[in-house]
Amino acid sequence: MAYLRFKALETVGNRETVKVTVPSIKVSDYYGTNVYGTEAMRQTLSNAVHKKVITAIEKGEKIDGPTADAVAASMKAWAIEKGATHYTHWFQPLTDATAEKHDAFFEADENGRAIEKFKGSALVQQEPDASSFPNGGIRNTFEARGYTAWDPSSPAFLMPNSSGTNTLCIPTIFVSYTGEALDYKTPLLKSLAAIDKAAVDVCDYFDKDITKVTATLGAEQEYFLIDKALYMVRPDLIMAGRSVFGHSPARGQQLEDHYFGSIPPRVNNFMVDFEIEALKLGIPVRTRHNEVAPSQFEVAPTYEECNLACDHNQLLMDVMQKVAERHNLKVLFHEKPFSGINGSGKHNNWALSTNTGKNLLGPTSKPKENLIFLTFFVNVIKAVHDYADLLRSSIATAGNDHRLGANEAPPAIMSVFVGQTLGEMLDELEKNGNIKIDKGDNVYMKLGINKIPEILLDNTDRNRTSPFAFTGNKFEFRAVGSSQNSALPMTVLNTIVAETLTKFKEDVDKQIKKGTKKEVAIINVLRDYIVASKKIRFEANGYSEEWVKEAEKRGLSNVKTTPEALDFFSTEKAVKIFAKHDVMNEREVHARHEIMLENYIKKIQIEGRVIGDLALNHIIPTAIAYQNKLITNVKGLKDLGLEKESKPVIDIIKEISKHISTIQTEVEEMTEARKKANNIEEARKRAIMYGSEVKGHFETIRYAVDKLELLVDDEDWPLVKYREMLFLR
C-alpha cells in the first residue's frame, strides 16, 4: 500500500496542465447551444404548436397528444443534427444522484431496415423499475411499475458522451404506478404551485397586475478538488466520500491565505472547462473562487426559476465530475471530506419574483412601495419561526452532521438574521403598530414606515454564522449540505411560506371585513407576526456558547444529529401542511422519512466498514511491521551495551502497542454494535443506534490511527496524507 502511495505521488509530480480551448470569448456565442429551450422551440416548431407549449409551461397545463408528437419530431431532428444517437428521461430519484436509461432513436421497420423514430408517447412517458429505487415501502419488490413523465418547464438538453456522440436528456418527474412521488422534483413543482397561488393572493392587496409569483434560486456550490491518482489510493474517499483517517497537516487554513487567493493554474483550467460545458447546457455560472480550506473552491450561478435552478445544480455536479476526469482530478462534494478544516455547503439564495418584474424581497427607497416588501419579508420570518424544526429536518444528512455547528458553518439551531437596520425597522413597526389611525392621517408616517432607509440593498451586514440570513434582496439558506439535492429544502421552504401567506391573507381579510382600512389591517397583522416570531431573530455570533444557552431559553431546538432531526419531518404538523397544499400526502411524507433514515444508516454502515477494513488490513499490519523494525533496533542497541539509549525507542514501541490495542478493541466493539443495530427492525431506532453506538467508536479509532501516522516511518505509511492531498497546484 505504501508503494501505491508513492507511485501516486510520483504520478502527480509528472502531471501536465490540460489545455482548454474556449469556443469564443463571447459567452453569448455558445450559451445554451446544447439546450432545446424556448428559442430552439421557436425556430423548429410551428407558431401554433409553439404557443401551446409555452402556454402549458406558464400555466402548468398538460400537453395534448398531437402537440407532444410535434415537439418530439422537432426535438429528435434537433438532437440528431447535433450528434445525438440516444434519448433518456432524466430524473431525480430519492438518492444522491440523478438517473437515466438510454434508448436509441432507431427502430426497425417491417422490412428490417433501421429508421430514426421518436414518438410523442416516448417523450411524455417512460417506465423505469420503481421497486429498484428508494421508495420507503410505497413499492414492493414484486411491484415494479413506475413512470417518468416529461416536465416541459425544464428544457431538454444534450449530454456529451466520451464516444463523441450525445444523448438527449429530457427532465422528468418520477412517480409510482399508484401515483405517489418517488423523486425530488414532483413535490418541488407542487410547492412552487402552492407558493405561487398564496403569494398572488397577497399581492392582490397591492398590485392586481401581478398574476404569477415565481420562487427563484441561486445555489452556490462548494467543493474540494484532489488529484485522481491520490484519490484512487484512498479507499475511504472512494467508498465513503470522506477521509475517515488522516492527521491534520502542519499547515491547513490557519494562515487564511487560500480564501479568494490566486486560483492555481491547473484548477483554473478545470474551472474554465466545466464552465464552458455548463454554459452550453444553459447553466448560468458566473462566479469562481478559492474557498477557505486548502483545495476547496466555489462556483455560483445567477438566479433562475427554482425548479430549473435545482435541475441545473444537479446537472452541474454531474458535469463537474465528468470534466474532472479529463483533468485527472476528482471532485469531492461531501460536506466534510477532511477533518480539521472547513467543510462544504450549498448556499441557497431564495427570493420571489413577479410576472411584472418585481422582486418581492427587494426593498426600495419609497416608503409606500415598501409595504409589499415588508409583507413578504415578515411572512418569511414568521414561516421560519413556525416551522423551524421542519426546515432543520430538510437539511439533515449524515454528511451535514459533520458540518453543522462545527464553528465553520451555521449551527443546528435555526435562526434568522436580518441585520441591524432592518431589525430596528421591525422593532419600530412593532412599537408603533398599535397607533390609532384617524381619517386623513398618513398611515405610513404614523407607523414609522418612513424611517426605512433609502438604500436597503447594502444595509444588512453578512452573518456567516446564521443558517437563514437576509442579504439585501433575498434570503440565504446557508445550512444546506454541499452534496444535497436542493429540491427538498426548497420544497419545505416554499411550502411553509405558502402556508404563512395563506394564513396572513385570512387574518387581514378578517380585519377588513370588520371595517378596518386595508393598509391598517396589513400593518396590524404584520405587527402581530413580528411579535410572534421575534425569538427566531438573532443578529450575533451563532457559533458562541452564549447563543446556545440563549436559544434554549427562547425554546428553539438544537438537534445535532440526523435521526432526531428527521423526527420533525413526519410530525402531524408537517404532514398536515404538506397535505393542505397538495405537496405530499401522508404516505409520501412517511415514505420519505423512512428513506432518509435508511440513507443515514447506510452511510454510517459504509463508513464503519471502511474504518474496520483500513484499520485491520492496512493500519495495524503497517504499525506492527514498523514496530518489529524498532524491536530489532532495540536488540541491536542492547547488544552494543547501549541500554540507556534504547529506552526512547522502547517508549515508542509501547506507544504503538497502546494504539494498536485501542484500534483492535474499538473495531471489534464497533462491529458488534453494528450487528446489534442491524437486528433492530424499526428504522428510526436502528438509525439512532447507528448514530450513537456504531458511530460513537469512529473518533476513538481515528485518534489512535492518526497518532500512529505520526509515529510510523513516513516511508511505510499506507495512506496518502493530508499534506499530500490538500495543496493542489
N, C-alpha and C positions, 0 to 999 in steps of 0.2 A: 504493500500500500504506500509506503514511503517513497518507493521508486516511482509510482504513478504520480505522486505529488510533485516530485522534482521534474518529472517528464512534462507535466502540465505547465509548471513554471517556465521550463525551457521553451515550450511552445509559445507561451505568452510573450516571452522576450523576443521571439522571432517574428511576431505579428507585424504585418504591414497595414497601414490605414487603407480601408477600402474607398476607392474614389466614387463619387456620386455625380451623375450628370443631371443637371437641373433642366427640365423641359423648356422653361422660359423664365426670364427674370420677372415677368408679369404673371402673378398667380392667376389672374383673370383669364389667361390663355388656356389654362388646363383645369381650373377649378370645376369640379362636378362632371368631368368628361366621362367618368365611369358610373354615372347615375342616370337612371331612367326617371327623371323628375318631371316637374311641370313643363319645363322648356322642351325637353325631349318629346313629351306627350303632345305639346302644342304643334311641334314640327311634323309629327308622324301620324297623328290621329285626325279624323275629320272634325270640323268645328262642333258638330252635334255631339259626337262621342266625347270629345274633349270637355265640353261643357257639362255633360252628365257626370263625368269622373270628378271634375273639380267641385261640382255641387255636392256629390256624395262625400267627398273628403271634408268639405267645410261643414256639412250638416250631419255627418256621421251616418248617412243612409246606405242601404245595400245597393250594390251594383247589379243590374239585371243581366241575364244570360247573354243576349246579343252584344251588350256593351262589353262584357268580360271577354267574349270571343274577339271582338275588335281590338281590345287592349292587348290580349295575348298574342295576336298575329303581329301587331306593331312591335311589341316588346321582343318577340322572338327575332324578327327581322333586324331590329336594332342590335340585339345581343350577338347574333351570328355575324353580323357585319364587323363587330368588334372582337371577333375571335372566340366567342362562347360556343362550347360543344355540349354543355350540360346546364341544367337548371336545378334549383333546390328551394324548398321552403325553409327559410332561415328563422329559427325560433329560439326562445329563451326558456328552457325547462328550469325546474327548481334545483339547479346545480350551480356550480361556479363558472359554467361555460355556456356558449351557445351551441346549437345543434343543427345538423343539416344532413340530408340524404340526397345524393346527386342522381338525377335521371337524365339520360341522353335525350336530345331533341328528336333523334331519328326514330322512325318506326318502319317496319317492313310492310309494303303494300301487298295486294293479292297475288302479285307475280314474284314476290320475294325481293323486290328492289327496295333499297333504303330511301326514305323520304324524310325531310325535316318536318316535324309536326309538334305543335304545342297549342292545345285547345284552351278555351276559357275555363273549362272544368278543372284542368290541371293547374291553371293559375290560381283559381279560387280556393281549391281544397286538395289536400293530400291526407294520407292515412299512416302516420308513424305508429309504432308499437307503444301504447300508453302504459303498459304494465312494466316496461323496462326503464322508465324514468321515475324519479321520486314522485309519489302520489299520496302519501300519508294515509293509505288504506282505501282511497277512493276507488282504485282498480285492483282486482286480484290478479295473480299471475295468469290465470286462465281467461281473464277478461282483458284481452289485449287491445281492443279497438280504441283509437283516439283520432282526433282530427287536428290538422293545421289549417287555418283559414286566413286568406290574404288580408293584410292591413294596408289599404291603399293610402292611408295618411302618412306612411313611411315609405319613401320611394325605393324601388328595386335598384340593385347595384351589381356591378361586375367585380368578382374577386379573382385576381390573377392566380394561376397555379404555377408550380415550379416547372411544369412541362412547357410553358409558354402559351397555353390556352387560358381561357377564362370560364368562370362559372357564373351564371345568372342567379343572384340570390334575391329571393322575394320575402321580405319581412312578413311574418305571420303571427297570429295568436295560436295557442295550443290548448285544446280542451279535450276532455274525456268523452267517451261515447254517450255518457249520460248528461253531458253539458257542463260539468264543473271545470273551472280553470285549472290547468296544470302548469302554468307558466307565470312569469312576472308581468308580461305585457297586458294580459286581459284585465286584471284588477286596476292596473295603471290607467288604461283607457277609460275604464268606468269611473275612476276617481277624477279624471280630468273632466268628464261629462258632469260629474256632481259639482265640482267647484265652479265650472262654467255657469251652470244654472243658478247656484246660490249667489255668485258674485254679480251676475247680470241683474238679478232681482234687487240687490242692494244698490247697484249703480243706477237703477231706475229713479232713485231719490235725487240723483244729481244730474244725470245726462241720459235722456231717453234714446239718444242715438247709439248708445252702447248696447249692442245686441249679442256680443260674444266676448268672453274673457278667457284668455289662454294662460295657463301656467307655463312659465319659461324656466329654463335651467341652463346653467353653465357649470360643468363639472370639472374642476381642477383635478388632475390625476398625478399623484406622486408615485415614484417607482425607484427601484435600485437597478443598477447595471453591473454585471461582473462578466469576466471573460468566460466563454463557453468551456474552455479546457479546465478551468478551475472548478466550474460548476459540475462538470462530469465526474470529478473525483471527490465530490461531497455528497454521499448518499442521502444525507438529511435534507439538503436543498432539493434534490430530485424527488424524494418521496414525500416530504412534509412541507416544502416551500420555505422553511426556515432552518437556520443552523441551531441544532439542539445543543451543540458543544462549541466552544471557542472562547479563549481568553481575550479580554479587551486589549487592543494594541496600546503601546505607549502613547501614541498619538491617535486620537479619534477625531472628535469635533470640538474639543475644548478650546482650540485657537480661534474658532468661529471664522475661519478663513475660506470655507468652502461655499457658504451661502452667497448666492449671486456672484460668485467668483468667475474667473475666466473659464469658459467651457473647454474641457480637454478636446484636442482635435479629433480623436477617434470617436468620442461621444458626440461631438458636434456633427460629424458626418452621418452618424446613425440617426440623429435627430432630423437632419435635413432630408434624409432618405425616407424615413417613415412619415414625415410631414407631407412630402410630395405624394406618397400613396394615399394618405388621409385626405388631402385636398382634392385629389382626383375622385375620391368617394364622397365629396361634398361635406366632409367633416371640417368645420371652420377653425382649425387650430391656429392660434395666433402667438402664444407666448411659450417660450422655453427658458429654463434657467436651472442653475445648480440649487439644490435644496440644502438643508442644514447639515445632514450627515454626509460623510465621505461616500462617493459613488451613488448618491441619491439625487434625483432630478425631478423636474415637474414639467408637464405640458398642460396648457389651458386653452380651451376654445372660447369663441364668442357665444352669446346666448342664443338658444333655439327653443322652439316649442318642446315641452317637457318629454313627450313620447319619443320624438326624434332625437333629442339630446341623449336619452337613455340608450336608445339603439346605437347611436354614434359612439357613445363611451364604450359599450361592449365591443363594437366593431374596431374601435381604436386600439383597445388592448390586444385584440387578435392580430391586427396589422403590426403593432409594435413587436410582438413575439416573432412573427414571420420575418420581418425585416431584420430583426436582431440576428437571425441565423446567417444572413448574408455578411454580417459584420463580425461573425464569430463571437457574439455576445449572447447573454441571457438576461431577460428582463424578469425582475422579481416584484410581484405585486403583493406579496404577503405583507400584512400590517406590521410585522416585527421580524424581519429575516435575520437581524443581527442584534444580539443582546448588548446593552450598554450604550447604544447610540439610538438616535431618533428613529421611530417607525414611520410608516406612510399612511396617509389618509386620502380621502376623496372629498374635497370641499364642494358641497352642493350649493351653488348660488341660485336662489329661487326668488321669482317675482311673479307678478300678474300683469298681463298686457291686454289692452282692449282692442277691439276692431277699429277704433278711432285713432289708434296710435298712442294711447296714453299708458304710462306705467303707473299702476295704481299704488305702488310703493315708492313713487318718485315725488318728493315734496317740491313745491315751487316757492317763489318769492311773494306770491299773492295770498294773503291770509284766507280769503274766502274760498279760493280754489283748494286750499289745503285741508278743508273739511273732509273731502273724499279720501285724501291721503291718510288723515288721522283715523278715519273709519276703518280702513283696511289694516293700517298699522296696529291699531289697538286690538282688532279682532284676531290678528295672527298671534299676538302676545297672549291673548285670552285662550286661544286654541292650544298653544303650547302649555300654558298653565293647566288647563283642564285635562289634557291628555299627555302630560309629560312622560308618564310611565309607558304608554303605548309607543310614543316616539322613541323612548330608550330601547324598547324591545326590537324596534325596526333596525337597529344597528348592532344587535347582539350577535357576535360570532366568536368562534374560538380564537381567530386571529386578532380581533379587536380587543379581546380581553387582555392581551399583552400590552396594548397601547393606551386605552382609556385610563385616565387618572395617573399616568406614569410621568408627570411633570414634563411632558413633551407634547401632549395632546389634551384635548378637553377632558374634564373629569367625567365620571359616570353620572354625576348629578346634572340633570337637565336644568338649565337656566337660560335667560335671555339677556343679552347685552344690547343697550340702546344708545349708550353714550351720555355724557353729562348734559349736553344741551337738550336733547330730546327727553331725557329723564326729568329735567327741570320743567320742560313744557308739559309733560304728563302730570307732574305734581301740581303745576299751576292750574291745569284744567280740572284736576280732582278737587282742588281747594275752592275754586270759583264756580264750579259747575252747578252749584245749587242756588245761584243768584236768581232772584225773581226777575223775569224779563217783562217790562212794561211795553205796551203798544208803542211802536215807533222807535224803540231803543235798538241800537246796533248790537245784535246778538254776539257778533264776533268781538267787538270791543269790550262788551260787558264780561265776556267769558275769558278774556285774556288771550284769545287766539292770535290777536295781532302781534303778540310777543314772539311768535315763531320767527327765528332769524331769517334774513333774506337768502343767505347761502347755506342750505342744509346739506347739500350733497357731501361736502367735506367737513361737516360739523360734527361728525362722530369719529372718535378715535377708533383704532382697531384693537380688539382684545382677543389674542390668540388662545387664551385660556377658556374662552366661552364656547360651549358647544353650539349655541344658536345666537348669532350676532347680527344686528342690523348694521349694514356697511354703506349707508348713504342712499341707496335706491333699491335695495334688495336685502333679503335675509340669507346669511351664510350658515348652512348646517355643516359644521366642521367635524362632526363626530363620525361621519360615515367612513367605513373602512375602505382601504385602497383596493382590495380585491372584490368588494361587494358590487352587486348589480344595484345601481342607484334607483331602480324602479320600486323596490319595496319601501325604502324610507320616503320616497316621493309620493307613493300611493298613500301612505299613512298621513303625511303632511297635507296633501290635497284633501283627504277625507275629513280630517279634524278641522281644517279651516272652513270647508264647506258646511260642516255641522255648526260651527260657531256663527258663521254668516247667516245661516238659516234661522238660528235662534235670535240673532241680532235683529233681523227683519221682523220676526214675530214680536219682539219686545218693543221695537219702535212703532210698529203698527198699532199695538195696544194703546200706546200713549196718544197717537194721532187720533184714534177713534174716540178718545176721551176729550178731544178738543185741543190738545197741545199742538203748538206750531211745529211743523216738520223739523226745522233746524234745531229747535229747542229739544224736541223728543230725541233726536240723534245725539245731541250733546249729553242729555240726561243718561241715556243708555251707555254711552261711551264712558261717562264718569263712573257709573256702576261697574263697568268692566275693568276700568283702571284700578279701582279699589279691590275688586275681587281677584285680580291677577297680580297684584303688587309683589307678592312673595316670590314670584318666578324671576323677577328682575334682579340682576346682580351685576355690578359695574367693576368690581375689583379683581383681585388675583384668585382665579379658580383653582390654582394649584395649592393654595395655602391651607394649612390645618384649621385656621380660623373659619374659612368658608365651610369646611366640612361640619364644624360644630354649629355654625350659623344655619346651614341648610337643614340640619337635624331639628333645630329649634323651629324653623319655618314649616317643618313637616314634609320636606322634599325627600324623595327616595334617593338612596345612594347604593344601588345594586351593582356590584362589580363583576359578577360572573354571569355567563350566558344562560345557564339553565334557570336561574332565578329570574333573570330579566325577561326571559321568554314567557314566564307566567303571565305577564301583563298583556301578552298578545291575544290570549284567548279568554280573558275575563268576560263576564256578562256585559260589562260596559263596552268593551271592544267589539264583541260580537254584534251588539245592538247597533252601534254606529255604522259598522260595515254593511250590515243588512239594510239599515234605514236608507242608505244612499246607494244601494244596489251595487256595491263594490265587490263584496264577497258574501256568500251565505254562510250559515253556521258550520256546515260540513266543510266548506273550503277553508274557513279560518282554522278549525281544529286540525285539518289535514296539514296545513302549513306549519302549525305549531309542532306537530309530530315530526314533520320533515326537518325543521330547524333543529330540533333536539337530536334527531338521528345524525344529522350532519355534524353537529358538535361532537357527538360520541365517536363517530368515525374518524374525525380529525385527531382527537386526543388518542384514540386507539392506535392510529398510524404512527403518531409521534412516539407513543410508548414502545411500539415495536421497533421503530428505528433506533431509539435510545438503547434498548436492550441489545439489538444486533451490533451496533457500533461499540457499545461498552464491552460486551463479552467476546466479540470476534475480532476487534481491532485494537481497542484501547488497552484492555487488560493484557493480552498477549505481548503487545509492544512494551508495556511497563515492566512485565516480568522479564522479557528479553534484556531490557536495559538494566534491570536490577541484577540480573546474572552477570552482566559485564562489571557492575560495581562490586559484586561479591568476589569476582576474580581479582579485581583491583585490590580489594581489602586483603585477600590472602597473600597477594604479592607483596604488599606493604609490610604485612606481619612477618613474612619470610625474610624480609630485609631488616627486621627488627624495628620497623617504624610503627610501633603500636599506637603511639600518640597521634601520629599523622593520619592513621586510618579512621580515627573517631568521626571526623566530619563526614566521611563517606558512609560510615555506618549509620549516621543520623539520617542521611538521605535515603538509605535503604529502608530504614524504619518508616520514614515519611511516606515513601512509595507503598510500602506494605499496608500502612493505615488507609491510604486512599483506595488501594485495590480492594481491601476488605469492605470498606464502605460501599463501593460500587457494587461488589458482588452481592452483599446483603440487600441493598436497596433495590437492585434489579430483580432479585428473587421476590421480594415483598411486593414490588410493583406488578410483577407478572401474576402473582396470586390475587392481588386486588383486582386485576383486570379479569381474571377468571370468575371471581365472585360477581363482579359487575355484569358480566355477560349473562349470568344466570338470572338477573333481575328482568322480569318481563315488562314492567311498566317503563316506558321510555324516559319519563321525567326523573324517576328515582334512579334509573341506570345512568342518566346524564349527570345527576348530582354526585353519584358515587365516582364516576369517571373524573369529574372536576375536582373532587376532594381527595379520595383515596388513591386513585391512579396518578393523576396529575401532581398530587402532593409529593411524590417522590422525585419529580423531574429536577427540581432545583438542587436537591441534595446530591443527586448523581452528577449533575452538571458541575457543581462546585468542586467535587473530587476530581472529575476528569480535567477541568480547567487548571487545577493545581498540578496535576500530572504533566500537563502541557508545558508548564514552567520548569519541571524537574527533569523530564526525559530529554535526552540529546535531540536537538533540532533535526539532526540527520536521520533520526529514527522515527520521528513523529509522523503518523499516517495521514492526518487530515490537513488540508490546506488551511493555513492560519488566517486570522482576520487581517493582519498587516499585509498579507499577500493578496487578499481578495478586494480590499476596500479602497485601494488607491489606483484606480483605473486611469491610464494615460494613453 
